[in-house]
Amino acid sequence: MTASSQEPHSEEIEVGALARDTDLDRVGVVMGRAGAHYQLRPIRGGTAWNVRPEAVQPLNASDLLREKVRQVNRRSAGGLA
């Protein structure tokens, strides 16, 4: 992990951007805000979850590639490929 991905993110993350929930170590699509929390939805669809603003990190290119590899590995390990 890079130093920048460990620091709290203070800027607004726009709807549709990919972001990491550092509390759950999950990646999702930013769907909007619910009060003070961001709402993220899994990339491949599913139920959105609430994330504290200080636990949301925008993804950079290497984070996105890492997540895609993680998803492919999960599918192949589970026989879902």
Buried (B, 14 or more C-beta within 10 A) or exposed (E): EEEEBEEEBEEEBEEEBBBBBBEEEBBBBBBEBEEEBBBBBBBEEEEBBEBEBEBBBBBEEEBBEBBEEEBEEEEEEEEEE
